Structures are given as structure tokens and as C-alpha cells.
């Protein structure tokens, strides 16, 4: 019983932290772009490192050690590259954010499932690394990938406007999902999307009003 309570506390802590990150992205996504770029770069590096090692490394007694070291190194490299090279970081930031957002919205409107935002994509990464491909809708994945590439490229040209809109929408959806589904246990798609839309409007308005003279480079 105590173990179950401990795990519940851990899960609740993770949810609260994810909600705080979602709020930060919704209202400060543009100003905190360096931080989120490095964070996303680390995550992408970890996934790529894990995929490469899973494919090329033999499954022996050293596999787990090699995997842990490899993903840590790749994650650090991804974070450093994203933080150091501004436009690379912008692309990674917008690619990962847009990918998670589009995949979540497709699952919501077409797949008729509750939105998952970044948390769901993270869980999907775990399925991919474990070789469990049955949970993926590959049409949604490809569509999200293509849209994310396009948005990432366009954002480099029009950084401020697109970044504010994408981060506010993404953060609003992630916060709404965590609050209603995970905390309140109210899994109604329409309400989730309405709250997310309200959050997105507030986030977009706040970011544009507070970044008029802000040009992060």
C-alpha cells in the first residue's frame, strides 16, 4: 500500500511539473525559447541515441550501460547544439512543439481520443524504443512530421509571430489536458479543447503584449 501511495505521489509530482512547464510555454514560450530549445534538443538527442543504439548494439550484458551512456551523451550534444546555434535551436524548438501539437490534434479530431500533447508523444517514444509499434497511427505521425518540418522552416523567417502562436496553443492544450484529465479526472474532449482554446488566446495576447520590444537572440 505504501508503495502504491509513493508511486501516486511521484505521478502527481510529474503531472504538476508538466503543468508548470505548459504554463511557461503558453505565456513565455517566446522569451524562454533558448531554454525550451535546449530542453527539446536534449529530448531529441536522447531519442535518436536510443534508436541508434537499439539498432546497432547487441543485446548483451553491457547493453543497458551502453544505452544509458549513449543517450546521455546524445542528449547533451542535442541540448548544446540547440542552445548554441540560434536558428538550429529555433527549428528544433518549433519542430518538436508542432509535431506534438499536430499529432495530438489529429488524435483528438480524427482518432476521437483525448488530446495527449507533449506527454503523449513522450509516452509514444517509449513504445517506439520498446518495439511496440501497434499504438502508432503512422498516417498521423507522417502528417505531423511534414507539418512540423514546414512550420520549423517558416519560423526561421518569421520567428516571433509563429513562435508565440505555436507555443501558446501547445502550452494551452498541454495544460488543459493535464488539468482536466489527470487532476480533475474529467475526460471530455470538447471541454478540454475549449479550455485549451481559452488558454491559447490568453497566452497569445499576453506574449504579444509583453514582447513588443523583446528580440531574443
N, C-alpha and C positions, 0 to 999 in steps of 0.2 A: 504493500500500500504506500509506504513511504517513497519507494522508487517511482511509482506512478505519479505521486504528487510532485516529486522532484522534476520529472520529465515534463509535467504540465507547466511547472514554473519556468522551465527552460523554454518551452514552446511559447508561452505568453511573453517572455522577455524578447524573444526573437521577433514576434509579431509587433510588439511595441517599438522596437528599434526600426523595423521595416516601415512602420507608420511615420516615425520621425524623419527617416530618410525621404519618404514620399512627400511629406510636407515641405522639407527643404528643397526638393526638386521642383515642386509645384510653385513655390513662392520665391525661390532663389536659384533656380536652375541655371540662369544666365551668369549670375555673379559667381556661383560656385562651380563654373564649368571646368576649371582646372582640377578641382578635387574629384568631381564625378568622372572626368576623362581618365584620370589615373585609376580610379576605382574600377571603371569599366574595362580599361586596358589590362588591369590585373586579372579580372574575371575572364576576359577573352584569352589571355595568355595561359591561364590555368586550364581552360577547356581544350585549347589547342595542344598544350603539352600533354594532357591526359590522353587525348585521342592519338597523338603520335606514339606515345609510349605504349599504349594499349595495343596498337597495331604492330609495332616493331620489336617490343621487348618480350622475350619468352616468359611464360608463366612459371617461374621457379621460386625458390625461397627468397631471392633478392628482389622479386618483382615489386612488392609493396614499398620497399625502401627506395628503389629507383623511381617509382611513380611519385612518391611524396617529394623527393628531392627535385625531380624533373618539373613537376607542376609549380613548385615554389619558385624555381629559377625562371621559368617561363612567365609566371605571374609578375615577378619583379621586373623582368625585361619589358613586359607589356605596359606596366604602370609607368616606368621611366620613359619609355618612348612616347606614350600618350601625354605625359606631363611636360616633357622637354620640347617636343616638336608640336607647335601650336595647332597647325592645320590638321596634322595627323590625329591629334587628340580630339579636335572638333569632329572629325569624320567618325572616329571610333565612338565618341560620346553619342552622336546623333544616330549612327548606325545601330548600336545596341539598344538605345532607347526606342527608336522607331520600330525595330524588329520586334521587341517585346510588346509594344503597344499594338501594332498591326496584328500580330499573331493572337493577342488576347481579344481584340475586337472581332476578328474573324471567328474565333471560337464562340464568342458571345452571340453574334448576329446570325452566322451561318451554321455553326455547330450546336447552337442552342445550349451552351454551357455558361456557367458563371464566369465572369472575367477573371483572369489569373495574373495579368500584368507581369512585372519582373519576377515575382516569386514563382509563378507557374513556369516561366521559362527556365529558371534555375533548377526547378524540380525536373523539368524535361531534360536538362543537361545530364542529370544523374541517371535518368533512364537510358540516355544515349550511351553513356560511358559503361553502363552495365549490360549493354547489348539488347536492351528491351525496346524494340522499335515499334511494338504494337500500339503504343499510346500516342504515336505521332500521326497527325494528318499532314502528309507530305505536300499536298496542294497548298495548304495554309502556310507551311514552312517556306516553300519556294516563293509564294506570293509575298510573304513578309520580308524575305531576303531581298527580293527585287526592289520592293518599295523602299526598304531601308538603305540600299545602295544609292538609289536615286536621291532620297532625302539627304543622305550624308554628303553627296557631291554638291547638291544645290546649296546646302547650308554653308559650305565653304565660301560661296559667293555672297550669300545674304545671311550672315551669321546671326545677327541679333534677333531679327524678327522671327525666323523659323525656329531658332533655339528656344525662344521664350514660349512660343505656341506649343511646340512638341513637349517641352519639359513640363509645362503647366498641365497639359492634357494627360500625359503619362503619370505624373505625380498625383493628379486628382483621381485617376482611375485606380491606381495602386492603393491610395489612402482609403478610398471608398470601399474597395473590396476587402481590405484588411479590417476596417471598422465594422462593416455590416456582416460579412461572412464569418470572420474569425472571432471578433469580440462579441457582437450582439447575437450572432448565430441566426441572421436573417438573410436567407439566400434567395432574394427576389431580383431578377435581372433588371427589370425596369427601374426599380428603386435605386439599385446600385449605379446604373448609368445616369439617372437623374442627379444623384448626389455627386457623381464624378463630373458631370457637366457643370454643375454649380461651382464645384471646387476649381475646375479648369478656368471658368470665367473669372473667378476671384484671383486666381494665380496669374492669368494673363494680364488682367488690369493692374494688379499690384506690381508685377515685373516691369511693365511698360512705364508706369508712373515713377518707379524708383530707379530706373536705369537710363533716363533720358540723356544724361551726360556721362554715363558709365560705359567705358570701352575697354573691356578686359583683354589684354594681350600678354 
